[in-house]
Amino acid sequence: MTIYDIAKEAGVAASTVSRVINNKPGIKAETRLKVQELIRKYNYIPDAAARGLVMQSTRMVGILIVDIRVTHHIDSAFVIEQELTKRGYCCITMSTGPTDERKAEYIQLLEQRRVEGVILMGSMFSTDLVKKSIQEHLPKVPIVIVNGYLDLPNVSGVLVDEDAGVEHCVDLLFSKGKQKIAFVLDAVSPANLKKRQGYIDGMRRHGAANEQILVYEAPESSVAGGYEATKRILVEHPDIQGIVYSIDLVAVGGIRAAYDLGFRVPEQVSLIGIDNSLYGEICMPKLTTLDNRLQELSETAAGILREGLEGNVQSRKLMLFSRIIEREST
């Protein structure tokens, strides 16, 4: 069933059917009703691509993620996609890979797909090459970065104060008598570097000397990576009292390493993750975590993008405040 079949049975022109479908004025009430009844009768669904050409609108939103396997980012993308789909937008989600060159290429690809809005998932998109690509290919398209920001007139950022949050994690450990504390970084990104700085600032505020500031890098962003980094810490510093991890997934590996090496959690060593992910709830003991407000972050990003899609394109920078969810590991 095509628009021409509907028009033939209704005894009208195809353009009249198109005007009814797009809710345009200038159609007699009885004609509009007749066409609508036929549309329902045959369960006619307009071709979205063809309709977009007529309306000069694709209602397409691009969501870029560095690695689609990262649970925290895909969970956020799901919330955003659900919010935008409710309002008639279609989202395409693509995984760019870690290099800035590939991220910039995907910005160009979104231009080719004629997207009307873009979500960039994570601080790893806050780079000069991505900024340049946006200026060249999507200078007037509303763009929102989740937990990141670029200083461009059409780009907004929704961020979380994870640096201050990590400082509070250090405070929590000190309040429990844990003064020898390490930090595990799973990957180098603007957000993770802010977390590391929060740890350093917290330790210095509590009087730690430079040699007491212990930063380790996990070999990979995984349970295995957390296991290896924690094993190294516990072997090199058997008197360690607390460890803060840049993400929950790596912290779960840390819990297992502590168990295998005979360290009691939290009596000997307290462990804290960041993300408030499912991983922290299902491990044993349950993981204390810094909640970086995934649901609110995602909903706010979707709301800002929706405003831009509706014609209010502007640059905004909003900050949400993290909170510690204390469980059994501290």
C-alpha positions in Angstrom: 0.0 0.0 0.0 1.5 3.3 -1.1 0.4 6.9 -0.9 -0.9 6.7 -4.4 -3.1 3.7 -3.6 -4.6 5.7 -0.7 -5.1 8.7 -2.9 -6.8 6.6 -5.7 -9.3 4.9 -3.3 -10.0 8.3 -1.6 -10.5 10.0 -5.0 -8.0 12.7 -4.2 -4.5 13.6 -5.3 -1.4 12.1 -3.6 -0.4 15.6 -2.5 -3.7 15.8 -0.6 -2.9 12.5 1.2 0.6 13.9 2.0 -1.0 17.1 3.5 -3.3 15.0 5.7 -0.3 12.8 6.9 1.7 15.9 7.7 -1.3 17.7 9.4 -1.2 20.6 6.9 -4.1 23.1 6.7 -6.4 23.7 3.7 -8.1 20.3 3.6 -11.8 19.9 3.9 -12.9 18.1 7.1 -14.7 15.3 5.3 -11.7 14.7 3.0 -9.3 14.7 5.9 -11.5 12.2 7.8 -11.9 9.9 4.7 -8.1 9.8 4.1 -7.4 9.2 7.8 -9.9 6.3 7.9 -8.1 4.7 4.9 -4.8 5.1 6.5 -6.0 3.3 9.6 -7.8 0.6 7.5 -4.7 -0.3 5.6 -2.3 0.4 8.5 -0.3 2.7 6.2 3.0 3.9 7.5 4.7 6.8 5.7 8.3 6.3 4.4 10.4 8.2 6.9 13.2 9.0 4.5 10.8 10.3 1.8 8.9 12.3 4.4 12.1 13.8 5.6 12.9 15.0 2.1 9.5 16.7 1.9 9.7 18.2 5.4 13.4 19.0 5.1 13.9 17.2 8.3 15.5 13.8 9.2 14.7 13.8 12.9 17.9 11.8 13.3 20.2 12.1 16.3 23.7 10.7 16.3 25.2 9.2 19.5 28.9 8.6 19.5 30.6 6.3 22.0 34.3 5.6 22.1 33.8 1.9 23.0 30.3 0.6 22.9 31.3 -2.2 25.3 31.7 0.2 28.2 28.6 -0.4 30.3 28.4 3.0 31.9 28.4 4.8 28.6 25.9 2.5 26.9 23.5 2.7 29.9 23.6 6.5 29.6 23.1 6.3 25.8 20.0 4.1 26.4 18.4 6.7 28.7 19.1 9.4 26.2 17.7 7.3 23.3 14.5 6.6 25.2 14.0 10.2 26.1 14.4 11.4 22.5 12.4 8.5 20.9 9.4 9.6 23.0 9.5 12.8 21.1 9.8 11.3 17.6 13.5 11.3 17.0 15.5 8.3 15.7 18.9 7.7 17.3 21.9 6.0 15.6 24.6 4.9 18.0 28.1 4.4 16.7 31.4 3.3 18.3 34.3 5.5 17.2 37.3 3.8 18.8 39.8 5.6 21.0 41.9 7.7 18.5 41.1 11.4 18.0 41.4 10.9 14.2 38.6 8.3 14.2 36.4 10.5 16.4 36.8 13.4 14.0 36.0 11.1 11.1 32.7 10.0 12.8 31.8 13.7 13.2 32.1 14.0 9.4 30.0 10.8 9.0 27.2 12.3 11.0 27.2 15.3 8.7 26.8 12.9 5.8 23.9 11.2 7.6 22.2 14.7 7.9 21.7 14.3 11.7 19.9 17.2 13.4 21.5 16.7 16.8 24.5 14.9 18.4 25.3 13.3 21.8 29.0 12.7 22.5 29.3 10.2 25.3 32.2 10.9 27.6 35.0 13.4 28.3 37.2 11.6 25.7 35.5 13.7 23.0 36.8 16.9 24.6 39.8 17.2 22.3 41.1 19.8 19.8 40.7 17.5 16.8 37.0 16.8 17.6 36.5 20.5 18.2 38.0 21.3 14.8 35.8 18.6 13.1 32.7 20.0 14.7 33.6 23.5 13.4 34.1 22.2 9.9 31.2 19.7 9.6 28.5 20.4 12.2 28.8 24.1 13.1 25.1 24.8 13.5 23.9 21.4 14.8 23.1 21.2 18.6 25.6 19.0 20.3 25.8 17.9 23.9 28.8 16.2 25.6 28.0 13.9 28.5 30.6 14.7 31.2 32.7 16.8 28.9 32.7 20.2 27.3 34.1 22.1 24.2 34.0 25.9 23.9 31.8 26.2 20.8 28.6 28.2 20.3 26.6 25.0 19.5 28.1 22.7 22.0 26.8 22.1 25.6 28.3 20.0 28.4 26.7 18.3 31.4 29.4 17.5 33.9 29.8 15.9 37.3 32.1 17.1 40.0 34.0 13.9 40.2 37.2 15.6 41.4 35.5 17.0 44.4 33.7 13.6 44.8 37.0 11.8 45.0 38.2 14.2 47.6 35.2 13.3 49.7 36.1 9.6 49.2 39.5 10.4 50.6 37.9 12.2 53.5 35.7 9.2 54.2 38.7 6.9 54.4 40.5 9.2 56.7 37.5 9.4 59.0 37.7 5.7 59.4 41.4 5.8 60.3 42.7 4.9 56.9 45.6 7.2 56.1 47.7 5.2 53.6 45.6 5.4 50.5 46.4 4.6 46.8 44.5 5.5 43.6 44.1 3.3 40.5 43.6 4.8 37.1 42.1 2.6 34.5 42.6 4.9 31.4 43.8 8.3 30.6 40.9 10.7 29.9 39.9 14.2 31.0 37.4 12.8 33.4 39.8 10.3 34.9 42.5 12.9 35.2 40.1 15.0 37.2 39.4 12.0 39.5 43.2 11.5 40.0 43.6 15.2 40.8 40.8 14.9 43.4 42.7 12.1 45.1 45.9 14.1 45.1 44.2 17.2 46.4 42.4 15.2 49.1 45.7 13.5 50.2 47.5 16.8 50.3 44.7 18.5 52.3 45.2 15.7 54.9 49.0 16.5 55.1 50.3 13.7 52.8 53.8 14.2 51.5 54.6 13.5 47.8 56.0 10.1 48.5 52.7 9.2 50.2 50.7 9.9 47.1 50.4 6.5 45.3 48.9 6.5 41.8 48.9 3.2 39.9 47.6 2.5 36.4 45.6 -0.7 35.6 46.9 -2.5 32.5 43.3 -2.5 31.1 39.8 -1.3 32.0 38.6 -4.6 33.2 38.3 -6.9 36.3 41.6 -8.4 35.3 43.2 -5.0 35.1 41.9 -4.1 38.5 43.2 -7.4 39.9 46.7 -6.9 38.5 47.0 -3.3 39.7 45.7 -4.1 43.2 48.0 -7.2 43.5 50.9 -4.9 42.7 49.8 -2.3 45.3 49.3 -4.9 48.1 52.7 -6.6 47.4 54.6 -3.3 47.2 52.7 -1.7 50.1 51.4 -4.4 52.4 50.4 -1.7 54.9 48.1 0.0 52.5 44.8 0.9 54.2 42.6 2.2 51.3 42.3 2.2 47.6 40.2 4.4 45.3 39.5 3.2 41.8 38.6 5.3 38.8 35.7 2.9 37.9 33.7 0.2 39.7 34.6 -2.5 37.2 38.3 -2.2 38.1 37.5 -2.0 41.8 35.7 -5.4 41.6 39.0 -6.9 40.4 40.6 -5.2 43.4 38.3 -6.9 45.8 39.2 -10.3 44.4 42.9 -9.6 44.5 42.6 -8.6 48.2 40.8 -11.8 48.9 43.3 -14.0 47.1 46.2 -12.3 49.0 44.6 -12.8 52.4 43.6 -9.1 53.0 40.4 -8.5 54.9 38.0 -6.0 53.4 37.3 -3.5 54.9 39.1 -4.3 58.2 42.6 -4.2 56.7 42.0 -2.3 53.4 38.9 -0.3 52.3 38.1 -0.1 48.6 36.0 2.5 46.8 34.9 2.6 43.2 33.3 5.2 41.0 30.2 4.9 38.8 27.5 3.4 41.1 27.3 0.5 38.5 25.7 -2.9 38.9 29.1 -4.4 39.4 29.4 -2.8 42.8 26.1 -4.2 44.0 26.7 -7.8 43.0 30.3 -8.3 44.2 31.2 -9.6 47.7 31.6 -7.5 49.8 29.4 -4.9 48.1 31.4 -2.0 46.9 31.3 1.5 48.2 31.1 3.8 45.2 31.0 7.5 44.1 27.6 7.9 42.4 28.2 10.2 39.4 24.5 10.6 38.8 24.1 8.6 35.5 20.3 8.8 35.3 20.2 12.6 36.0 23.2 13.3 33.8 21.6 11.5 30.9 18.2 13.0 31.3 19.7 16.5 31.5 21.8 15.9 28.4 18.7 14.7 26.5 16.7 17.8 27.7 19.4 20.2 26.5 19.6 18.5 23.2 15.9 18.6 22.8 15.8 22.3 23.4 18.5 22.7 20.6 16.5 20.5 18.2 13.5 22.7 18.8 15.4 25.8 17.7 17.1 27.0 20.9 20.7 26.2 19.9 23.2 27.5 22.5 26.2 26.7 24.5 25.5 25.7 28.1 27.7 24.2 30.8 25.9 22.5 33.7 27.4 20.8 36.8 25.8 18.0 38.8 27.1 17.0 42.2 28.3 13.5 43.0 27.5 11.6 46.2 29.1 8.6 48.0 27.0 5.4 48.4 28.6 3.6 51.3 28.4 -0.2 51.3 30.4 -3.1 52.8 33.9 -2.4 51.3 34.5 0.5 53.6 
